[in-house]
Amino acid sequence: MDRKKNRWKYGIWSAFVTILGVLLAVILVWVAERATERFGLKFDLTANDRYAISEQSVSWLKKLDQDVKITVLVNEEDMATGSYYIVQAYQNLLEYERNSDRITLEFVDITENPTFVSKYPDLELGAYDIILESGEQKEVLSFQDLYDYDTTGSSITASRVEQKVTGALMSVTSQEKTRIMVLDGYQDTEPSSLTTLLEGNQYEIIRRSLLTEELDDNASAAILFAPQNDLEEDSIRKISAWLDNDGKQGRNLFVFLDPNTGTLLNLEAFLEEWGLNAEEGYAFEARSGLYYNQIYYPVAQYAEKNFATGMSEKDITVLALCRPVDVLFEEKDGYETQVLLDFSESSGKVTLDQEKVTEDMITGDVKGMVKSAHHFYGSEVTTSNVVLSGSSLAFNGTLVSGTTFANGRYILGVFDQLTGNETSLHIPEKDLSAANHTMTAARTTTYSWMFLAGLPAVILVAGVVIWLRRRHR
């Protein structure tokens, strides 16, 4: 009798504990959902916080003192339950409204409200476009702008949602941008990744042909990117006059070289006037661990710490296929030179006609980026700068746009310091090539309930069945 009584008590207690566990799980889910709705409580457990925005964006949003309206041209439910990539963009957009009372986020389905686009007759709008407005300022981001794609153009590899949205917010709330002029006319390579980086950090990019156009007097910096042919003397004169600025100076020229072009006599003579020297061939690193994949992709050392503010040993800048550069003097006739990036003691240089690297080529004194400043001492001191990079590849493509290396952050810092731009936020793209999962939000909720409520319920039923069987033994 006592044994049956104990079994009865034990069975009741087991059933009570199981039911209590189920109730607690249900209550926990309910509380979590209410907290999310009311306080924006959420946790991003992905490897690179792909659903959250960075502390840089959050800090900027806290200082935002203008109202901005973000309108997404799609039904919110479709975006919240769409593909993995659409959901990632949706979650990022929600973060902006959560982190600033100045941000208003709205969703408009233009298939159900086709007349909505008529409010913006000067804009070409389509589904999933994002409109950002502050006062009279407007900017539109297309869905394609938000992602990077593989070489086939069919698969998304990285997200630029935060980078693009924060950049657009800064753009519509900014009164003035620093203007940068891209110089072409000599079969130059298009520095698309570099200009995208600069545009995303409050720089205005314009283009001028050295052959047919005058240079812009309102630009504070110019980029000469991987010219394939030597510059004509008239083009050199244009650049020199622009840098001088009628004695007022205050301008900056960035020259990025392609080592495969060989000698460029006129351009190199101009650089020599500024105390900068471009040698032929490639820089290399002989020691394993100081290059990326191959010896001609050497890791740079930050020789001038003032231009590497915030950079650490973990922030690696790779000067891929770099032409060796150097300074001809430290100070002379108002010019002052500096080495910005160099390589280790195991570095060396190889000429274009040499097929093999030998030990005697290791010199340990190879440089990858140098700078010259010309000071004019009049009623006030004025300065113009020329920066020479031996590698153009290092500042284009994935080396500058990706998150693996710090090339983008480094070169952006150099531009910021020389132009005096104080509004940059270097927000890297987020790698999506190895997604943690591809479930929609709706499916995720369903599975959450299955594990938090369904599984305990199954355990409860199993417990009751076992208890009943034991009771009738």
NUBA-558136 format. One record per residue (C-alpha): residue in one letter; x, y, z. Coordinates in steps of 0.5 Angstrom, whole numbers, padded with zeros to 4 digits, always signed. Layout:
BEGIN
aXYZ;...
This chain:
BEGIN
m+0000+0000+0000;d+0006+0005+0002;r+0009+0003-0005;k+0003+0005-0009;k+0002+0011-0005;n+0009+0013-0006;r+0009+0012-0014;w+0002+0016-0014;k+0006+0022-0010;y+0012+0021-0015;g+0007+0021-0021;i+0004+0027-0019;w+0010+0031-0018;s+0013+0029-0024;a+0007+0031-0028;f+0007+0038-0024;v+0014+0039-0026;t+0013+0037-0033;i+0007+0042-0034;l+0011+0047-0030;g+0017+0047-0035;v+0012+0047-0041;l+0008+0054-0038;l+0015+0057-0036;a+0017+0056-0043;v+0011+0059-0046;i+0011+0065-0041;l+0019+0066-0043;v+0017+0066-0050;w+0011+0071-0049;v+0016+0075-0045;a+0021+0075-0050;e+0017+0077-0056;r+0014+0083-0051;a+0021+0085-0050;t+0023+0085-0057;e+0017+0089-0059;r+0017+0094-0053;f+0024+0095-0052;g+0027+0093-0058;l+0031+0087-0054;k+0035+0083-0059;f+0041+0079-0060;d+0045+0077-0066;l+0049+0071-0065;t+0051+0071-0072;a+0059+0070-0073;n+0060+0078-0076;d+0053+0081-0073;r+0050+0081-0080;y+0043+0083-0077;a+0046+0089-0073;i+0049+0095-0074;s+0056+0097-0072;e+0058+0102-0066;q+0060+0107-0071;s+0053+0107-0074;v+0050+0107-0067;s+0055+0113-0064;w+0053+0117-0071;l+0046+0116-0070;k+0046+0118-0063;k+0049+0125-0065;l+0044+0126-0071;d+0040+0132-0070;q+0036+0132-0076;d+0030+0128-0078;v+0030+0123-0083;k+0025+0119-0087;i+0027+0112-0090;t+0022+0109-0094;v+0023+0102-0097;l+0018+0101-0103;v+0016+0094-0101;n+0011+0091-0097;e+0014+0090-0090;e+0011+0083-0089;d+0015+0081-0096;m+0021+0084-0093;a+0021+0081-0086;t+0019+0074-0089;g+0023+0074-0095;s+0030+0071-0097;y+0036+0071-0093;y+0039+0077-0096;i+0032+0081-0096;v+0031+0079-0088;q+0038+0081-0087;a+0037+0088-0090;y+0030+0089-0086;q+0034+0087-0080;n+0039+0092-0081;l+0034+0098-0083;l+0030+0096-0076;e+0036+0098-0073;y+0037+0105-0075;e+0030+0107-0072;r+0031+0103-0066;n+0037+0107-0065;s+0035+0114-0066;d+0028+0118-0065;r+0030+0122-0071;i+0029+0116-0076;t+0023+0114-0079;l+0022+0108-0082;e+0016+0106-0087;f+0014+0101-0092;v+0010+0102-0098;d+0008+0097-0103;i+0008+0101-0110;t+0004+0095-0113;e-0002+0097-0109;n+0000+0104-0109;p+0002+0105-0116;t+0001+0113-0115;f+0006+0114-0109;v+0012+0114-0114;s+0009+0120-0117;k+0011+0124-0111;y+0018+0124-0114;p+0018+0126-0121;d+0025+0127-0121;l+0027+0120-0119;e+0027+0113-0122;l+0024+0108-0117;g+0023+0101-0117;a+0021+0096-0112;y+0025+0095-0106;d+0029+0102-0107;i+0030+0106-0101;i+0029+0113-0101;l+0032+0117-0095;e+0030+0124-0094;s+0032+0130-0090;g+0029+0137-0092;e+0030+0138-0099;q+0036+0133-0099;k+0034+0126-0102;e+0038+0120-0104;v+0036+0113-0107;l+0039+0106-0106;s+0037+0101-0110;f+0037+0093-0108;q+0043+0092-0112;d+0047+0097-0109;l+0047+0094-0102;y+0051+0087-0104;d+0057+0085-0107;y+0056+0079-0112;d+0061+0074-0115;t+0065+0074-0121;t+0059+0071-0125;g+0054+0076-0122;s+0049+0071-0120;s+0051+0070-0113;i+0051+0075-0107;t+0058+0075-0103;a+0057+0081-0098;s+0052+0086-0095;r+0054+0093-0096;v+0047+0095-0093;e+0050+0098-0087;q+0055+0102-0091;k+0050+0104-0096;v+0045+0107-0091;t+0049+0110-0086;g+0053+0113-0092;a+0046+0116-0095;l+0044+0118-0088;m+0050+0122-0088;s+0050+0125-0095;v+0042+0127-0094;t+0044+0131-0087;s+0051+0134-0089;q+0051+0141-0092;e+0058+0140-0096;k+0062+0135-0098;t+0070+0134-0100;r+0071+0134-0107;i+0076+0129-0110;m+0077+0129-0118;v+0079+0123-0121;l+0084+0124-0127;d+0084+0120-0134;g+0086+0120-0141;y+0092+0116-0141;q+0088+0109-0141;d+0087+0109-0133;t+0084+0104-0129;e+0078+0105-0126;p+0078+0106-0119;s+0071+0104-0117;s+0072+0100-0111;l+0076+0106-0108;t+0071+0111-0111;t+0066+0107-0108;l+0069+0107-0101;l+0070+0115-0101;e+0063+0116-0104;g+0061+0112-0098;n+0065+0117-0093;q+0062+0124-0095;y+0067+0125-0101;e+0064+0128-0108;i+0067+0124-0114;i+0068+0128-0120;r+0072+0126-0126;r+0076+0130-0131;s+0080+0129-0137;l+0088+0131-0137;l+0087+0131-0145;t+0081+0135-0146;e+0079+0139-0140;e+0081+0144-0134;l+0082+0141-0127;d+0077+0143-0122;d+0079+0149-0117;n+0074+0147-0112;a+0077+0140-0111;s+0081+0139-0105;a+0084+0132-0108;a+0086+0129-0115;i+0087+0121-0116;l+0091+0119-0122;f+0090+0111-0122;a+0094+0107-0126;p+0096+0111-0132;q+0098+0106-0138;n+0101+0111-0142;d+0106+0117-0140;l+0103+0124-0139;e+0104+0129-0144;e+0108+0135-0142;d+0101+0139-0142;s+0098+0135-0137;i+0104+0135-0132;r+0103+0143-0133;k+0096+0142-0131;i+0097+0138-0125;s+0103+0143-0123;a+0099+0149-0123;w+0093+0146-0120;l+0097+0144-0114;d+0100+0151-0113;n+0093+0154-0114;d+0096+0161-0115;g+0101+0160-0109;k+0095+0158-0104;q+0096+0151-0105;g+0092+0147-0100;r+0091+0141-0105;n+0093+0134-0105;l+0095+0129-0111;f+0095+0121-0110;v+0098+0117-0115;f+0097+0110-0116;l+0102+0106-0120;d+0101+0099-0124;p+0108+0096-0124;n+0107+0093-0131;t+0107+0099-0135;g+0114+0100-0134;t+0118+0107-0135;l+0113+0113-0135;l+0119+0119-0136;n+0115+0125-0136;l+0111+0123-0130;e+0117+0120-0126;a+0121+0127-0127;f+0115+0130-0124;l+0115+0126-0118;e+0123+0127-0118;e+0121+0134-0117;w+0117+0133-0111;g+0123+0128-0108;l+0119+0122-0110;n+0122+0116-0114;a+0119+0110-0118;e+0123+0104-0119;e+0122+0099-0124;g+0119+0092-0122;y+0116+0089-0116;a+0117+0089-0109;f+0117+0082-0105;e+0117+0079-0098;a+0122+0073-0097;r+0119+0071-0090;s+0113+0066-0090;g+0108+0070-0086;l+0109+0077-0089;y+0106+0076-0095;y+0099+0074-0097;n+0099+0067-0102;q+0105+0069-0106;i+0111+0073-0105;y+0109+0079-0109;y+0103+0080-0104;p+0107+0083-0099;v+0105+0086-0092;a+0106+0093-0091;q+0109+0096-0085;y+0106+0102-0082;a+0113+0107-0082;e+0109+0113-0081;k+0105+0112-0075;n+0101+0119-0076;f+0098+0116-0082;a+0096+0110-0079;t+0092+0112-0073;g+0087+0107-0070;m+0091+0101-0074;s+0094+0096-0070;e+0098+0090-0071;k+0092+0086-0073;d+0090+0091-0078;i+0094+0088-0084;t+0095+0092-0091;v+0097+0088-0097;l+0101+0092-0102;a+0099+0087-0108;l+0104+0087-0114;c+0107+0093-0112;r+0112+0097-0115;p+0118+0099-0111;v+0118+0107-0109;d+0123+0111-0105;v+0124+0118-0103;l+0130+0122-0106;f+0131+0127-0100;e+0128+0128-0093;e+0128+0136-0094;k+0130+0141-0100;d+0127+0147-0103;g+0121+0147-0099;y+0119+0140-0100;e+0119+0135-0094;t+0118+0127-0095;q+0116+0122-0091;v+0115+0114-0092;l+0108+0112-0090;l+0109+0104-0092;d+0115+0100-0092;f+0117+0093-0092;s+0121+0088-0087;e+0128+0087-0087;s+0126+0080-0091;s+0124+0085-0097;g+0127+0086-0104;k+0125+0088-0111;v+0126+0084-0117;t+0126+0087-0124;l+0121+0086-0130;d+0125+0082-0134;q+0128+0077-0128;e+0124+0070-0128;k+0127+0068-0121;v+0128+0071-0114;t+0134+0070-0111;e+0137+0071-0104;d+0142+0076-0106;m+0135+0081-0108;i+0133+0081-0101;t+0135+0088-0099;g+0131+0090-0093;d+0130+0097-0095;v+0124+0097-0100;k+0118+0102-0099;g+0111+0102-0102;m+0108+0108-0101;v+0111+0115-0100;k+0109+0122-0099;s+0112+0129-0101;a+0109+0136-0098;h+0111+0143-0101;h+0111+0148-0096;f+0110+0156-0098;y+0112+0161-0093;g+0108+0167-0094;s+0104+0171-0090;e+0101+0164-0088;v+0104+0157-0089;t+0101+0153-0094;t+0102+0146-0096;s+0100+0142-0102;n+0102+0134-0102;v+0103+0129-0107;v+0102+0121-0105;l+0105+0116-0109;s+0103+0109-0108;g+0107+0103-0112;s+0101+0099-0112;s+0094+0101-0115;l+0092+0093-0114;a+0092+0094-0107;f+0087+0100-0107;n+0082+0097-0112;g+0077+0091-0112;t+0076+0086-0106;l+0083+0088-0102;v+0080+0095-0101;s+0073+0093-0101;g+0073+0087-0097;t+0074+0086-0089;t+0080+0081-0089;f+0085+0087-0090;a+0085+0094-0087;n+0087+0097-0094;g+0081+0101-0094;r+0081+0103-0087;y+0088+0105-0088;i+0088+0109-0095;l+0081+0113-0092;g+0085+0115-0086;v+0090+0118-0091;f+0085+0122-0095;d+0082+0124-0089;q+0088+0127-0086;l+0090+0130-0092;t+0084+0133-0094;g+0081+0135-0087;n+0075+0131-0088;e+0072+0129-0081;t+0066+0126-0083;s+0069+0119-0085;l+0066+0112-0082;h+0069+0106-0085;i+0064+0101-0085;p+0066+0095-0088;e+0062+0090-0092;k+0059+0084-0088;d+0061+0077-0091;l+0055+0073-0093;s+0058+0068-0097;a+0058+0063-0092;a+0051+0064-0089;n+0049+0061-0082;h+0042+0059-0084;t+0037+0061-0090;m+0031+0060-0086;t+0026+0066-0086;a+0023+0070-0080;a+0017+0066-0081;r+0020+0059-0081;t+0025+0061-0075;t+0019+0063-0071;t+0015+0056-0072;y+0021+0052-0071;s+0022+0056-0064;w+0015+0054-0062;m+0017+0047-0064;f+0023+0047-0059;l+0020+0051-0054;a+0013+0049-0053;g+0012+0043-0058;l+0018+0039-0055;p+0016+0040-0048;a+0009+0038-0049;v+0011+0031-0052;i+0016+0030-0046;l+0009+0031-0042;v+0005+0026-0046;a+0011+0021-0045;g+0011+0022-0038;v+0004+0021-0037;v+0004+0015-0041;i+0010+0012-0037;w+0006+0014-0031;l+0000+0011-0032;r+0003+0004-0035;r+0007+0004-0028;r+0000+0006-0024;h-0003+0000-0027;r+0002-0005-0026;
